[in-house]
Amino acid sequence: VLKLTVHNTTCTFDSEYEIRQVYCGSWKHSEDPKFEGWRGTCSTGRYQSPISIIYKNLWYSKVPPLAFINYNNITTTICNNGHSVLFKVDQSCEAAIVAGGLKNPYILDEVGFHWGSEHTLKDKRYPLEMHLIHYNSLYDSKETALCRSDGLAIIAVLFCASLEDNVYFNPIISALENEYIYGSFGNMSTVPGPIDLQQLLPFESQRFFRYQGSLTTPPCSEIVTWTVMEHVSYLSKRQLQRFCKVRTKTGGKTNFRWPKPLNNRKVYLLTGGQLQNSVHGAVIVFISIQIILFSF
């Protein structure tokens, strides 16, 4: 048994898990798709994210509906880490996703943004991508889940630019305008008012792409079940500009990673059925029991 601590995360490895290279250096987003300069798994891994989603390469299947639990009243704090802005979710919200082809419930831990999008659809890059980062409910925290091959499930939502503001972005935009977040790194600030993530999802949220991949920033661990929404949501050009003005360590105006080779991975277009009220209630009870158990 070996314990390894990287980025404040301690992983215990045994015979079931392969020890791979980890990333300990500084890094930045590259403007050159052919040269990234990231080391470790970021350069040697074969299941890297993001990817370019091409319809002719898809596998099609139907799954139980993907349920978003307690997504409509999310309390968060915000931090500018120098590469992006991250919204840390208050775990008392008990927000989670379940079903939709996932083996276990996954608990919402963070919300991140990339401007422009990291995943591309039909070779098109959208101006913004939101990542809803969940950890497997089998584990007691995201930090523990980061050490496991089935640790994370990330929902990716792409956004197009509109002339009209998306009012459900208002708490997020207000947080971005906070001087401690806008121009400084590492500071935490409470987001004014709850965020209704349910309203930031596309109107049609039961058609989505699914594949196995990695974190899109170092150490690029290949532990992520990705769910990329087929349909897009929207925000205004004014709201988008607020993201682009967030100060980063490199001074760049974008913070996306270029798509990586698929390397024979299968990408599925999944369709979820309608969620009945009785099923929805049962799911909420199940998630609540899981979270209560892990709190002890």
BAFI-3210 file (N, C-alpha, C; in Angstrom, 3 decimals, decimal comma, padded with zeros to 6 digits):
// residues 296
n [1|2|3|4|5|6|7|8|9|10|11|12|13|14|15|16|17|18|19|20|21|22|23|24|25|26|27|28|29|30|31|32|33|34|35|36|37|38|39|40|41|42|43|44|45|46|47|48|49|50|51|52|53|54|55|56|57|58|59|60|61|62|63|64|65|66|67|68|69|70|71|72|73|74|75|76|77|78|79|80|81|82|83|84|85|86|87|88|89|90|91|92|93|94|95|96|97|98|99|100|101|102|103|104|105|106|107|108|109|110|111|112|113|114|115|116|117|118|119|120|121|122|123|124|125|126|127|128|129|130|131|132|133|134|135|136|137|138|139|140|141|142|143|144|145|146|147|148|149|150|151|152|153|154|155|156|157|158|159|160|161|162|163|164|165|166|167|168|169|170|171|172|173|174|175|176|177|178|179|180|181|182|183|184|185|186|187|188|189|190|191|192|193|194|195|196|197|198|199|200|201|202|203|204|205|206|207|208|209|210|211|212|213|214|215|216|217|218|219|220|221|222|223|224|225|226|227|228|229|230|231|232|233|234|235|236|237|238|239|240|241|242|243|244|245|246|247|248|249|250|251|252|253|254|255|256|257|258|259|260|261|262|263|264|265|266|267|268|269|270|271|272|273|274|275|276|277|278|279|280|281|282|283|284|285|286|287|288|289|290|291|292|293|294|295|296]
n.u [000,845|000,545|000,796|000,113|000,493|-000,821|-001,405|-002,812|-004,359|-004,676|-003,907|-004,535|-003,015|-003,528|-003,252|-005,241|-005,219|-003,566|-000,554|-000,056|001,635|001,831|000,932|002,915|003,846|003,781|001,216|-000,526|-003,229|-003,074|-002,714|-002,168|-003,238|-001,657|000,419|000,651|002,067|001,709|002,480|002,950|000,062|-001,518|-000,239|000,427|-001,794|-004,535|-007,203|-008,264|-009,787|-011,137|-013,303|-013,945|-017,165|-018,649|-021,315|-021,492|-019,968|-021,242|-022,785|-026,020|-028,523|-031,143|-031,961|-032,816|-034,468|-032,423|-032,024|-032,157|-031,459|-032,578|-031,597|-032,387|-031,918|-029,280|-026,656|-023,604|-019,998|-017,509|-014,482|-011,602|-009,264|-007,117|-007,061|-009,659|-013,053|-014,418|-017,253|-018,027|-020,074|-022,414|-022,668|-024,888|-027,003|-027,632|-027,592|-027,751|-027,169|-028,815|-029,427|-030,095|-028,308|-026,117|-024,239|-024,294|-025,621|-024,494|-022,930|-023,308|-020,586|-018,946|-019,079|-017,929|-016,516|-015,747|-014,417|-013,837|-015,956|-015,022|-015,604|-016,560|-019,209|-019,979|-017,665|-017,960|-017,256|-018,562|-019,343|-019,217|-018,815|-020,269|-019,374|-020,658|-019,738|-019,565|-019,239|-018,811|-021,245|-020,454|-018,202|-016,733|-016,135|-015,225|-012,471|-011,604|-012,805|-011,344|-009,247|-010,140|-011,183|-013,792|-014,590|-015,659|-018,446|-019,252|-021,340|-021,674|-022,563|-023,281|-023,202|-024,816|-024,468|-026,643|-028,859|-030,372|-030,416|-029,833|-031,694|-031,281|-028,621|-027,877|-027,085|-024,570|-023,180|-023,164|-021,490|-019,110|-018,490|-017,533|-014,874|-012,878|-012,882|-012,831|-010,288|-008,328|-006,514|-007,382|-008,989|-011,969|-015,481|-018,826|-021,564|-024,031|-027,195|-029,145|-028,408|-030,185|-029,702|-031,127|-032,535|-030,534|-029,885|-030,316|-033,486|-034,353|-033,211|-032,816|-031,470|-028,326|-024,736|-022,441|-019,444|-016,258|-013,723|-011,434|-010,265|-010,115|-008,080|-004,746|-004,242|-005,222|-006,558|-007,860|-010,706|-013,329|-016,762|-018,291|-021,000|-022,415|-024,510|-026,776|-028,357|-028,223|-027,859|-028,362|-026,823|-026,435|-024,537|-023,419|-023,315|-021,592|-019,228|-018,456|-017,394|-015,173|-013,613|-012,565|-009,733|-006,850|-003,997|-002,255|-003,133|-004,697|-007,553|-009,207|-009,983|-009,920|-009,348|-007,917|-009,600|-009,079|-007,604|-009,835|-009,181|-010,284|-012,377|-015,821|-018,529|-021,609|-024,934|-027,390|-030,788|-033,058|-035,982|-039,300|-039,577|-041,353|-043,524|-043,683|-041,385|-039,484|-039,824|-039,024|-036,355|-035,333|-035,613|-033,869|-031,366|-031,126|-030,916|-028,477|-026,677|-027,016|-026,019|-023,298|-022,545|-021,882]
n.v [-001,189|002,217|005,615|008,726|012,153|014,821|018,076|018,646|016,392|013,159|010,007|006,573|003,749|000,452|-002,990|-002,960|-000,644|001,292|003,073|006,189|008,800|011,953|015,415|018,114|020,614|024,130|025,498|026,444|027,511|026,677|028,439|027,162|024,420|022,216|022,131|021,739|021,457|020,340|017,972|014,530|012,482|014,089|014,278|011,654|010,039|008,068|008,482|011,110|014,324|017,450|016,222|016,161|016,035|014,047|013,283|011,050|009,124|008,096|005,998|004,746|004,804|004,038|005,171|005,100|008,075|010,965|012,286|015,348|016,374|018,540|020,861|023,447|025,438|026,464|027,087|028,802|029,369|031,438|031,247|032,578|030,827|031,476|030,268|029,789|030,440|029,047|027,630|026,679|024,267|024,353|021,686|021,104|021,549|019,240|018,464|016,523|014,032|011,330|008,057|007,892|006,252|006,173|004,377|004,810|007,192|010,580|013,241|016,730|018,947|021,091|023,917|024,858|027,037|027,491|029,541|029,920|027,082|023,750|021,103|020,306|020,464|018,886|020,021|022,633|025,328|026,605|029,698|029,436|027,069|025,169|023,339|020,910|019,510|016,427|014,036|010,516|008,862|006,694|007,363|009,420|012,075|014,592|014,729|012,196|010,722|011,540|009,829|007,521|005,343|005,553|007,963|010,611|012,362|014,433|016,956|018,597|021,666|023,519|026,890|029,354|032,668|035,368|038,154|038,787|038,965|036,200|035,687|033,928|033,711|035,863|035,864|034,667|036,382|038,691|037,819|037,545|040,165|041,034|042,647|041,253|038,813|039,285|040,404|039,124|036,283|033,223|034,192|033,785|034,183|034,760|033,878|036,134|035,394|032,444|030,003|028,913|026,151|024,360|025,885|026,733|024,631|023,081|023,387|020,956|018,329|015,638|014,375|013,410|013,250|010,643|009,585|008,095|009,766|012,366|014,722|018,131|019,794|019,937|017,508|015,979|013,558|010,349|009,766|010,338|010,217|011,475|013,609|015,216|017,724|017,563|019,623|023,215|025,917|029,404|032,655|036,224|038,405|040,430|039,322|037,214|038,593|039,393|037,085|036,772|038,887|038,252|038,095|036,168|034,071|034,039|036,044|035,534|035,568|033,468|030,188|027,434|023,938|022,252|019,899|016,351|013,259|010,557|007,873|005,251|005,150|004,721|006,841|007,767|008,630|009,300|008,791|009,814|008,675|009,898|011,355|010,097|011,378|009,822|008,268|010,289|011,258|009,004|008,869|011,224|010,612|008,439|009,604|011,428|009,687|008,473|010,652|011,364|009,054|009,215|011,376|010,674]
n.w [000,000|-000,847|-000,047|-001,487|-001,771|-003,498|-004,567|-002,199|-001,934|-000,727|-001,879|-001,608|-002,794|-004,005|-005,050|-006,948|-008,384|-010,798|-010,590|-011,846|-013,736|-012,112|-012,035|-011,244|-011,827|-012,893|-015,047|-018,064|-020,193|-023,602|-026,675|-028,961|-030,682|-031,237|-029,493|-026,167|-023,770|-021,261|-018,712|-017,545|-016,984|-018,556|-021,010|-021,644|-021,264|-022,583|-022,609|-022,692|-022,070|-023,275|-025,996|-029,544|-030,701|-033,020|-035,103|-036,814|-035,669|-033,478|-030,925|-030,254|-027,715|-025,318|-022,053|-018,504|-017,249|-016,668|-013,558|-011,844|-008,761|-006,251|-007,522|-007,761|-005,887|-005,036|-002,886|-002,825|-002,689|-004,236|-006,123|-007,651|-009,254|-010,757|-013,186|-013,844|-012,765|-009,894|-008,412|-005,310|-003,953|-001,345|000,782|002,268|000,643|-000,681|-003,392|-006,360|-008,952|-010,600|-012,000|-015,558|-016,897|-015,232|-012,793|-010,063|-007,635|-007,918|-006,253|-006,198|-006,263|-007,186|-009,448|-012,553|-015,115|-018,585|-021,045|-024,467|-025,274|-024,267|-025,151|-028,482|-030,868|-033,788|-034,817|-034,017|-031,906|-028,938|-027,175|-024,369|-021,721|-019,208|-016,352|-014,322|-011,532|-010,089|-007,421|-006,845|-004,935|-003,492|-002,183|000,421|-000,081|-002,545|-002,706|-001,885|-003,932|-006,136|-006,311|-007,437|-010,084|-010,945|-009,964|-010,534|-012,016|-014,586|-015,716|-018,729|-020,070|-022,886|-024,092|-026,060|-027,460|-026,840|-027,536|-025,424|-021,871|-019,686|-017,024|-014,968|-014,728|-013,252|-010,376|-010,631|-012,379|-010,823|-008,779|-010,204|-010,638|-008,271|-006,718|-005,397|-006,584|-009,308|-009,905|-008,387|-007,048|-005,520|-003,466|-001,540|-001,868|-000,887|-002,882|-003,946|-003,096|-003,950|-006,547|-009,350|-010,741|-012,237|-014,056|-015,691|-017,227|-020,483|-022,207|-023,219|-021,667|-021,684|-023,660|-024,360|-024,657|-023,887|-022,483|-021,503|-019,790|-018,869|-016,331|-017,415|-016,849|-015,440|-012,857|-015,021|-014,582|-015,369|-014,687|-015,065|-015,789|-018,462|-019,288|-021,809|-022,716|-025,435|-026,485|-026,373|-023,980|-023,092|-022,828|-022,502|-024,711|-023,240|-020,671|-021,201|-021,773|-019,244|-018,114|-019,812|-019,026|-016,605|-014,612|-015,332|-014,526|-016,664|-018,256|-020,445|-022,694|-023,034|-021,743|-022,400|-023,034|-025,797|-028,006|-027,614|-028,922|-029,731|-029,526|-029,978|-028,167|-027,233|-027,985|-026,803|-027,757|-025,716|-024,774|-022,436|-020,671|-019,723|-016,501|-013,897|-011,310|-008,954|-009,116|-009,043|-006,429|-004,976|-005,683|-004,515|-001,781|-001,647|-002,281|-000,155|002,030|001,408|001,643|004,326|005,568|004,884|006,321|008,830]
ca.u [000,000|001,328|000,051|000,726|-000,230|-000,608|-002,420|-003,586|-005,189|-003,919|-004,452|-003,975|-003,042|-003,260|-003,032|-006,322|-005,086|-002,270|000,009|000,313|002,331|001,026|001,427|003,289|004,395|002,853|000,646|-001,413|-003,941|-002,305|-003,438|-001,753|-003,817|-000,661|001,405|000,025|003,134|001,382|003,199|002,258|-001,086|-002,040|000,393|000,563|-003,076|-005,231|-008,633|-008,250|-010,918|-012,411|-013,250|-014,836|-018,267|-019,072|-022,501|-021,338|-019,215|-021,963|-023,607|-027,295|-029,178|-032,101|-031,644|-033,762|-034,259|-031,415|-032,722|-031,386|-032,084|-032,280|-030,774|-033,028|-031,692|-027,897|-025,841|-022,208|-018,950|-016,803|-013,040|-010,819|-008,031|-006,096|-007,326|-011,102|-013,794|-015,060|-018,305|-018,065|-021,461|-022,685|-023,133|-026,209|-028,011|-027,945|-027,837|-027,163|-027,757|-029,001|-029,976|-029,528|-027,203|-025,077|-024,371|-024,540|-025,859|-023,310|-023,265|-022,757|-019,565|-018,445|-019,508|-016,854|-016,825|-014,665|-014,782|-014,960|-016,275|-013,964|-016,162|-017,125|-020,245|-019,844|-016,514|-018,306|-016,949|-019,502|-018,612|-019,100|-019,168|-020,409|-019,127|-021,292|-018,789|-020,148|-018,439|-019,553|-021,763|-019,770|-017,065|-017,181|-015,839|-014,605|-011,043|-011,455|-013,219|-010,306|-008,298|-010,846|-011,426|-015,197|-014,777|-016,399|-019,364|-019,356|-022,316|-021,205|-023,621|-022,747|-024,042|-024,674|-024,608|-027,924|-028,996|-031,158|-029,827|-030,435|-031,832|-030,811|-027,182|-027,622|-026,238|-023,209|-022,579|-022,911|-020,302|-017,939|-018,205|-016,892|-013,487|-011,974|-012,880|-012,546|-008,884|-007,419|-006,493|-007,424|-009,968|-013,297|-016,555|-020,156|-022,369|-025,258|-028,426|-028,989|-028,376|-031,121|-029,006|-032,118|-032,909|-029,393|-029,832|-031,133|-034,899|-034,350|-032,033|-032,836|-030,651|-026,969|-023,623|-021,806|-018,184|-015,310|-012,616|-010,529|-010,287|-009,576|-006,948|-003,832|-003,402|-005,873|-006,853|-008,854|-011,641|-014,565|-017,853|-018,757|-022,327|-022,430|-025,861|-026,841|-028,935|-027,476|-028,582|-027,941|-026,605|-026,274|-023,162|-022,951|-022,968|-020,407|-018,066|-018,029|-016,484|-013,931|-012,832|-011,981|-008,279|-006,187|-002,568|-001,525|-003,677|-005,430|-008,980|-009,921|-009,420|-010,364|-008,385|-008,258|-010,062|-008,067|-007,989|-010,805|-008,452|-011,183|-013,454|-017,180|-019,316|-023,018|-026,004|-028,391|-032,085|-033,731|-037,435|-039,950|-039,451|-042,640|-043,457|-043,420|-039,971|-038,724|-039,862|-038,202|-034,959|-034,972|-035,450|-032,663|-030,202|-031,048|-030,404|-027,048|-025,924|-027,061|-025,112|-021,919|-022,243|-021,454]
ca.v [000,000|003,447|006,862|009,794|013,410|015,779|019,128|018,499|015,197|011,954|008,816|005,298|002,826|-000,951|-003,765|-002,756|000,629|001,562|004,375|006,912|010,060|013,066|016,704|018,957|021,880|025,188|025,234|027,460|027,090|026,973|028,921|026,297|023,094|021,170|022,122|022,086|021,618|019,741|016,714|013,460|011,868|015,040|014,019|010,221|009,351|007,747|008,750|012,503|015,204|017,200|015,614|016,715|015,085|013,947|012,428|009,801|008,169|007,856|004,840|005,256|003,941|004,656|004,926|005,765|009,528|011,554|013,108|016,397|016,477|019,766|021,727|024,753|026,387|026,115|028,090|028,563|030,384|031,540|031,476|032,686|030,078|031,908|029,627|029,847|030,706|027,846|027,828|025,541|024,060|024,013|020,304|021,005|021,637|017,865|018,403|015,304|013,447|009,888|007,355|008,354|005,384|006,174|003,221|005,264|008,632|011,439|014,420|017,962|019,537|022,351|024,357|025,609|027,590|027,681|030,445|029,218|025,729|022,749|020,154|020,892|019,671|019,026|020,919|024,003|025,720|027,575|030,707|029,132|025,717|025,021|021,998|020,575|018,484|015,575|012,885|009,284|008,765|005,604|007,922|010,409|013,440|014,678|014,462|010,739|010,245|011,853|008,716|006,334|005,363|005,931|008,988|011,826|012,488|015,857|017,393|019,749|022,407|024,533|028,091|030,276|034,076|035,944|039,582|038,905|038,403|035,063|036,203|032,929|033,927|037,094|035,678|034,341|037,605|039,572|037,306|037,838|041,597|041,289|043,012|040,250|037,686|039,784|040,693|038,491|034,833|032,499|034,734|033,188|035,133|034,161|034,324|036,772|034,720|031,082|029,788|027,896|025,442|023,696|026,815|026,920|023,475|023,243|023,027|019,507|017,833|014,178|013,850|013,796|012,399|010,018|008,884|008,039|010,667|012,869|016,143|018,912|020,565|019,069|016,438|015,287|012,187|009,694|009,255|011,097|009,872|012,748|013,759|016,492|017,963|017,764|020,939|024,276|026,965|030,701|033,851|037,372|038,803|041,239|038,397|036,482|039,478|039,423|035,946|037,013|039,926|037,733|038,046|034,882|034,201|034,240|037,187|035,119|035,877|032,194|029,207|026,097|022,956|021,784|018,506|015,307|012,095|009,646|006,625|004,084|005,191|004,844|007,989|007,414|009,616|008,639|009,443|009,418|008,737|010,867|011,042|010,138|012,017|008,828|007,915|011,456|011,270|007,905|009,239|012,217|009,901|007,623|010,490|011,972|008,627|008,315|011,783|011,248|007,982|009,649|012,476|010,121]
ca.w [000,000|-000,964|000,050|-002,266|-001,611|-004,576|-004,566|-000,963|-001,982|-000,415|-002,515|-001,180|-003,912|-003,737|-006,269|-007,910|-009,069|-011,410|-010,255|-013,057|-013,514|-011,637|-012,511|-010,106|-012,292|-013,285|-016,361|-018,607|-021,393|-024,804|-027,846|-030,065|-030,464|-031,453|-028,407|-024,898|-022,794|-019,970|-018,555|-016,843|-017,648|-019,544|-022,305|-021,910|-021,140|-023,833|-022,435|-022,288|-022,391|-023,960|-027,313|-030,562|-030,865|-034,415|-035,067|-037,565|-034,851|-032,230|-030,621|-029,751|-026,735|-024,406|-020,645|-017,598|-017,257|-015,792|-012,568|-011,182|-007,445|-005,478|-008,367|-007,962|-004,790|-004,723|-002,192|-003,192|-002,598|-005,504|-006,039|-008,879|-008,997|-011,699|-014,471|-014,049|-011,534|-009,387|-007,429|-004,393|-003,544|000,052|000,775|002,892|-000,427|-001,062|-004,833|-006,906|-010,155|-010,463|-013,166|-016,820|-017,281|-014,205|-011,909|-008,694|-007,505|-007,824|-005,454|-006,764|-005,398|-007,740|-010,771|-013,193|-016,436|-019,554|-022,143|-025,030|-024,845|-024,422|-026,112|-029,697|-031,520|-035,241|-034,988|-033,631|-030,523|-028,392|-026,394|-022,938|-021,280|-017,760|-015,830|-013,049|-011,112|-009,057|-007,009|-006,627|-003,568|-002,797|-001,461|001,399|-000,510|-003,861|-002,558|-001,912|-005,250|-007,117|-006,347|-007,906|-011,527|-011,158|-008,943|-010,875|-013,154|-014,900|-016,714|-019,498|-020,762|-023,792|-024,159|-027,182|-027,079|-027,228|-027,242|-024,193|-020,655|-019,003|-015,656|-014,007|-014,581|-012,485|-009,183|-011,057|-012,919|-009,672|-008,089|-011,035|-010,548|-006,981|-006,984|-004,843|-007,509|-010,649|-010,168|-007,437|-007,084|-004,259|-002,521|-001,528|-001,620|-000,948|-004,017|-003,449|-003,493|-004,465|-007,994|-009,829|-011,807|-013,078|-015,118|-016,588|-018,113|-021,689|-022,069|-023,439|-020,945|-021,665|-024,763|-023,976|-025,057|-022,729|-022,759|-020,394|-020,072|-017,833|-016,010|-018,536|-016,335|-014,695|-013,404|-016,144|-014,139|-016,217|-013,671|-015,269|-016,697|-019,019|-019,872|-022,525|-023,216|-026,884|-026,733|-025,700|-023,274|-023,612|-022,021|-023,398|-025,015|-022,106|-019,597|-021,643|-021,653|-017,850|-017,951|-020,559|-018,353|-015,366|-014,704|-015,152|-014,259|-017,916|-018,964|-021,634|-022,737|-023,089|-020,806|-022,783|-023,532|-027,136|-028,026|-027,641|-029,736|-029,128|-029,234|-030,008|-027,182|-027,735|-027,539|-026,925|-027,653|-024,885|-024,615|-021,199|-020,716|-018,852|-015,078|-013,216|-009,990|-007,916|-009,231|-008,593|-004,977|-004,472|-005,898|-003,497|-000,516|-001,742|-002,205|001,202|002,904|001,108|002,188|005,787|005,966|004,728|007,235|010,125]
c.u [000,882|000,404|000,819|-000,118|000,166|-001,730|-003,369|-004,531|-004,321|-004,626|-003,759|-004,132|-002,830|-003,171|-004,110|-006,104|-003,668|-001,803|000,467|001,047|001,353|001,696|001,693|003,775|003,326|002,351|-000,209|-002,119|-003,189|-003,208|-003,134|-002,302|-002,807|000,381|000,763|001,063|002,833|002,020|002,320|001,128|-001,673|-001,480|000,461|-000,763|-003,751|-006,733|-008,819|-009,493|-010,414|-012,198|-014,134|-015,906|-018,794|-020,201|-022,300|-020,614|-019,963|-022,601|-024,874|-027,920|-030,195|-031,761|-032,774|-033,468|-033,182|-032,114|-031,751|-032,091|-031,611|-031,356|-031,263|-032,765|-030,289|-027,177|-024,368|-021,297|-018,168|-015,330|-012,469|-009,485|-006,899|-006,235|-008,798|-011,738|-014,533|-016,071|-018,388|-019,467|-021,531|-023,317|-024,465|-027,329|-028,469|-028,334|-027,102|-027,799|-027,840|-029,653|-029,357|-028,349|-026,049|-025,311|-024,741|-025,010|-024,529|-023,721|-022,563|-021,798|-019,111|-019,096|-018,382|-017,253|-015,558|-015,193|-013,670|-015,072|-015,085|-014,418|-016,688|-018,147|-020,187|-018,759|-016,832|-017,967|-017,937|-018,766|-018,417|-019,499|-019,190|-020,178|-019,754|-020,585|-019,346|-019,170|-019,351|-019,976|-021,197|-018,657|-017,508|-016,912|-015,286|-013,125|-010,761|-011,762|-012,160|-009,287|-008,906|-011,215|-012,860|-015,572|-015,710|-017,367|-019,572|-020,398|-021,750|-022,379|-022,962|-023,740|-023,745|-024,920|-025,890|-027,906|-029,675|-030,429|-030,573|-030,494|-031,316|-029,294|-026,874|-026,794|-024,783|-022,494|-022,272|-021,666|-019,035|-017,535|-017,588|-015,398|-012,502|-011,867|-012,389|-011,044|-007,892|-007,552|-006,582|-008,424|-011,312|-014,329|-017,887|-020,933|-023,667|-026,510|-028,156|-028,992|-029,362|-030,476|-029,970|-032,471|-031,750|-029,177|-030,622|-032,574|-035,080|-033,077|-031,997|-032,238|-029,227|-025,956|-022,947|-020,513|-017,309|-014,096|-011,901|-010,931|-009,666|-008,486|-006,036|-004,370|-004,061|-006,201|-008,010|-009,874|-013,049|-015,518|-018,464|-020,171|-022,381|-023,819|-025,846|-027,361|-028,221|-028,427|-028,048|-027,614|-026,378|-024,793|-022,582|-022,514|-021,713|-019,146|-017,557|-017,106|-015,130|-013,038|-012,223|-010,478|-007,768|-004,696|-001,765|-002,037|-004,460|-006,910|-009,839|-009,267|-009,909|-009,172|-008,857|-008,696|-008,917|-008,547|-008,930|-010,155|-009,390|-012,222|-014,816|-017,834|-020,782|-023,879|-027,160|-029,664|-032,750|-035,231|-037,976|-039,851|-040,808|-042,483|-043,120|-041,958|-039,114|-038,686|-038,997|-036,723|-034,497|-034,731|-034,151|-031,407|-030,032|-030,483|-028,907|-026,231|-025,894|-026,079|-023,664|-021,556|-021,754|-020,043]
c.v [001,242|004,632|007,951|011,041|014,374|016,800|018,954|017,305|013,974|010,751|007,588|004,304|001,405|-001,669|-003,542|-001,523|000,817|002,957|005,042|008,188|011,117|014,362|017,617|020,335|022,925|024,906|026,408|026,884|027,567|027,487|028,071|024,891|021,961|021,107|022,632|022,303|021,064|018,358|015,662|012,862|012,779|014,756|012,536|009,468|009,141|008,015|010,174|013,254|016,636|016,454|016,415|015,669|015,166|012,921|011,092|008,728|007,721|006,472|005,359|004,261|004,746|004,237|005,478|007,259|009,960|012,530|014,076|016,716|017,749|020,721|023,173|025,768|026,156|027,300|027,782|029,676|030,334|031,814|031,596|031,993|030,437|031,302|029,705|030,350|029,429|028,217|026,562|025,428|023,682|022,619|020,113|021,121|020,253|017,766|017,206|014,972|011,943|009,360|007,907|007,525|005,370|005,013|003,616|006,711|009,366|012,766|015,648|018,619|020,913|022,640|025,209|026,065|027,694|028,543|030,452|027,774|024,799|021,639|020,922|019,920|019,939|020,051|022,375|024,238|026,803|028,539|030,366|027,683|025,685|023,562|021,856|019,328|017,730|014,472|011,709|009,163|007,564|006,124|009,106|011,849|013,421|014,332|012,959|010,195|010,500|010,730|007,462|006,458|005,746|007,119|010,119|011,605|013,977|016,066|018,628|020,355|023,493|025,687|028,868|031,696|034,646|037,447|039,807|038,270|037,142|035,422|035,215|032,955|035,092|036,878|035,393|035,582|038,581|039,133|037,608|039,300|041,985|041,527|041,975|039,027|038,120|039,903|040,006|036,977|034,259|033,009|034,025|034,256|034,413|034,737|034,919|036,067|033,330|031,056|028,678|027,190|024,728|024,568|027,117|025,722|023,764|022,825|021,523|018,942|016,312|013,572|014,342|012,766|011,859|009,323|008,919|008,889|011,125|014,262|016,904|019,875|019,602|018,762|015,575|013,832|011,599|008,963|009,789|010,377|011,185|012,613|015,150|016,681|018,221|019,156|021,984|025,192|028,309|031,670|034,990|037,642|039,627|040,339|037,598|037,317|039,546|038,243|036,241|038,048|039,460|037,581|036,627|035,106|034,490|035,437|036,835|035,436|034,626|031,234|027,800|025,234|022,471|020,317|017,518|014,111|011,162|008,311|005,441|004,052|005,275|006,086|007,672|008,673|008,912|009,471|008,905|009,556|009,815|010,411|011,199|010,718|011,021|008,413|009,050|011,512|010,184|008,224|010,223|011,533|009,107|008,468|011,014|010,942|008,445|009,410|011,728|010,186|008,431|010,784|011,979|009,555]
c.w [000,000|-000,845|-000,677|-002,126|-002,716|-004,534|-003,383|-000,963|-001,718|-001,018|-001,946|-002,322|-003,405|-005,069|-007,320|-008,771|-009,576|-011,010|-011,545|-012,701|-013,012|-012,046|-011,326|-010,534|-012,541|-014,695|-016,787|-019,817|-022,626|-025,917|-029,075|-029,831|-030,599|-030,341|-027,132|-023,803|-021,418|-019,887|-017,865|-017,664|-018,714|-020,937|-022,649|-021,869|-022,480|-023,745|-021,938|-022,770|-022,509|-025,274|-028,262|-030,856|-032,292|-034,499|-035,777|-036,757|-033,596|-032,160|-029,940|-028,772|-025,934|-022,977|-019,783|-017,551|-016,271|-014,858|-011,903|-009,861|-006,739|-006,237|-008,393|-006,855|-004,221|-004,080|-002,436|-002,696|-003,899|-005,250|-007,444|-008,615|-009,956|-013,072|-014,845|-012,760|-011,155|-008,318|-006,583|-003,811|-002,064|000,093|001,491|001,862|-000,875|-002,536|-005,424|-008,250|-009,952|-011,734|-014,448|-017,285|-016,302|-013,234|-010,486|-008,711|-007,394|-007,200|-006,011|-005,778|-005,883|-009,080|-011,346|-014,583|-017,278|-020,692|-023,169|-024,550|-025,076|-025,369|-027,326|-030,281|-033,009|-035,571|-034,658|-032,164|-030,093|-027,465|-024,921|-022,689|-019,758|-017,379|-014,449|-012,532|-009,906|-008,670|-006,660|-005,164|-002,808|-001,895|-000,609|000,995|-001,926|-003,785|-002,564|-003,296|-006,314|-007,265|-006,965|-009,378|-011,871|-010,280|-009,289|-012,029|-013,388|-015,991|-017,406|-020,250|-021,600|-023,904|-025,433|-026,679|-027,673|-026,969|-025,896|-023,017|-020,230|-017,525|-014,616|-013,854|-013,639|-011,216|-009,536|-011,561|-011,794|-008,917|-008,876|-010,942|-009,212|-007,201|-006,450|-005,755|-008,877|-010,903|-009,276|-007,506|-005,672|-003,257|-002,663|-001,209|-001,746|-002,119|-003,491|-003,973|-004,041|-005,990|-008,337|-011,023|-012,740|-014,276|-016,065|-017,504|-019,385|-021,421|-022,261|-022,825|-020,858|-022,932|-024,510|-024,474|-023,798|-023,186|-021,516|-020,738|-018,820|-017,376|-017,175|-018,100|-015,574|-013,301|-014,475|-015,821|-014,939|-015,347|-013,884|-016,219|-017,169|-019,576|-020,485|-023,120|-024,726|-027,221|-025,886|-024,935|-023,771|-022,484|-022,988|-023,664|-023,872|-020,957|-019,942|-021,468|-020,222|-017,543|-018,598|-019,889|-017,033|-015,551|-014,467|-014,973|-015,521|-018,708|-020,210|-021,537|-022,902|-022,101|-021,118|-023,201|-024,892|-027,087|-028,221|-028,466|-028,987|-028,745|-029,019|-028,887|-027,872|-027,138|-027,824|-026,958|-026,951|-024,805|-023,359|-021,337|-019,802|-017,400|-014,401|-011,810|-008,881|-007,919|-008,701|-007,073|-004,371|-004,600|-004,835|-002,150|-000,519|-001,591|-000,786|002,169|002,692|001,769|003,711|006,270|005,918|005,669|008,595|010,005]
res [v|l|k|l|t|v|h|n|t|t|c|t|f|d|s|e|y|e|i|r|q|v|y|c|g|s|w|k|h|s|e|d|p|k|f|e|g|w|r|g|t|c|s|t|g|r|y|q|s|p|i|s|i|i|y|k|n|l|w|y|s|k|v|p|p|l|a|f|i|n|y|n|n|i|t|t|t|i|c|n|n|g|h|s|v|l|f|k|v|d|q|s|c|e|a|a|i|v|a|g|g|l|k|n|p|y|i|l|d|e|v|g|f|h|w|g|s|e|h|t|l|k|d|k|r|y|p|l|e|m|h|l|i|h|y|n|s|l|y|d|s|k|e|t|a|l|c|r|s|d|g|l|a|i|i|a|v|l|f|c|a|s|l|e|d|n|v|y|f|n|p|i|i|s|a|l|e|n|e|y|i|y|g|s|f|g|n|m|s|t|v|p|g|p|i|d|l|q|q|l|l|p|f|e|s|q|r|f|f|r|y|q|g|s|l|t|t|p|p|c|s|e|i|v|t|w|t|v|m|e|h|v|s|y|l|s|k|r|q|l|q|r|f|c|k|v|r|t|k|t|g|g|k|t|n|f|r|w|p|k|p|l|n|n|r|k|v|y|l|l|t|g|g|q|l|q|n|s|v|h|g|a|v|i|v|f|i|s|i|q|i|i|l|f|s|f]
***
